[in-house]
């Protein structure tokens, strides 16, 4: 029985170490993000300043501890890289209380790529002015935005919320 417990414990530790380390990305490590190369996602409980290795994954998931997005939140993130491997990247938030103007700014969605932004629960009734700023969408590219479980009966989209998107 003790051998079984020891084996289970060792297996758990090895699995945790394998999924916990985010190779070659100090900022993800500093923010204690969990990277799963096998499942192609990064899970974070805080918002890293940059993600130079995001193009290795298909998604970055933020749990409920990331509930406020500041200005230029994703300015230094590389979602797609220069190769043709990653054509779809998803940013998912478990729960957002507040979005800032220019939360999504200076993002370049290159040709034949799709960026999906998904908010599972949104606790505010308004999408702010200039939510997207200097977002460039190249030909045959897409930007999908999904907001679920808005806590108010109506979601108001402020004038010019999407004006910063360039085609």
N, C-alpha and C positions, 0 to 999 in steps of 0.2 A: 504494500500500500504506500509506504513512504517513497519507494522508487517511482511509483506512478505520480505522486505529488511533485517530486523533484523534477521529473520529466516534463510535466505540465507547466511548472514554474519556469523552467529553462526555455521551453517553447514560447511561453508568453513574453519573456524578456527579449528573446531573439526577434519575435514579431514586432514588439514595441520599438526596439532599436532600429530595425529595418525601416519601419514606417515613420519613425519620429525624425530621423535625420534628413535634412534638406541639403543634399550635396551641392557644393559650389555656390551657395547663396547665403551669405552671412546675415543679411537683413532678415530673411525668413527664420534662420536659426535664432537670432536675437529676440524675435517676437514669439518664439516657441511654437511655430507652425508645424503641423504634421504633414509630411509629404508622402504620398503613396504613388511611387512610379508604376506599380503594377495596375492600380486602378485609375491612374492618370489624373489625380486631383491633389490640391493643397487645401488643408483645413487650418484656419487661423482664428484665434480668439482675440486678436488685436490687429490693427491695421498697419502692416509694414510700410515703411516709407518708399520702398521700391521692391520690384520683383524682376530681377534680370533673368531668372530661369523659368518664368511662367510658361514660356513657349514650349517647354518640355511636357507640359500637362494640358489637359482639356478643360480644367475648371479650377477656380479658386473659390472656396466656400468659407463664408464668415459666419460664425455662430452668433447667438444673441448678445454676446458681450460687445460686439461691434455694432453699435446702434446709432452712431452719429457719423456722418461723412463730412469731412472738412473740405475746404477749397483745394483743388488739385490733388485729390486723393489718389488718383491713378496716373499721375504725370510721369513717373519713372518706372512704369511697368511695361515689360515686353511680353505681349500676349501671343504674338504669332511667330516671331523670328524670321529668318530669311529663307528657310527651306520651305518645301511644299507639304511637309508633314501635317502641320497643325492648321486646319482650315476653319475650325469652329472652336471658339473659346467662350466659356460661361463664367460670369461673375454672379454668385448667388449670396444673398443675405438672408439670414433666418429672421431678423427683426430689425427694422430701422425706425428710429424715432424722428430723426431730423436729417434732411438733406440740405446742403449748402448750395448757394449759387456757385457754379463752376466746379461742382463735385467731380463731374466727368469732363475733364478738359485736357487738351493736348494729346488726344488719342488718334492714332492713324490706323485705319482699318484698310489694309492693302487689298489689292485685287483678289477676287474669289475667296474672300474670308468673311466669316460671320462672327459678330460679337453679340452675345446674349447677356442681358442684364436682368436678373430676376430678384424681386423682393417678395419674400414669402409673407411677411406681415409688415404693414406700414402704419405707424401710429400717429400720423399727422394727416390733415385733410388737404394739404396743398403741395403740389410740385412747384418748387421755386423758380423765379425768373432766372434765365441763363444757366439752367441746370447743366446743359452741354455747351462747352465753349471751345472753339478751335478743334472740333472733332472732324476729321477728314475721312470721308468714305469714298474709296476708289471705285472704279467701275466693277460691276458684278459682285459687289460686296453688300452686306446687310448689317443692320443694327436692330436687334429685337429687344424690346423693353416690355417686361411683364411685372405688374404690381398686383399682388393678391392680398386679400384680407385687410382691406383698408378699414380702420376702426371707426371712421365717420361714414355716414350714409352716402356722401358725395365726395369724390376726389376732384378738387379744383386744380386745373393746370394754369399756372400764371402765364400771362402774355409773354412771349419771347422765351419760353422755357426751352424750346428746341431750336432757336435761331442760330445757335453757335455751330450747328451741323452743316458742314460744307460737302457738296457733291462734286 
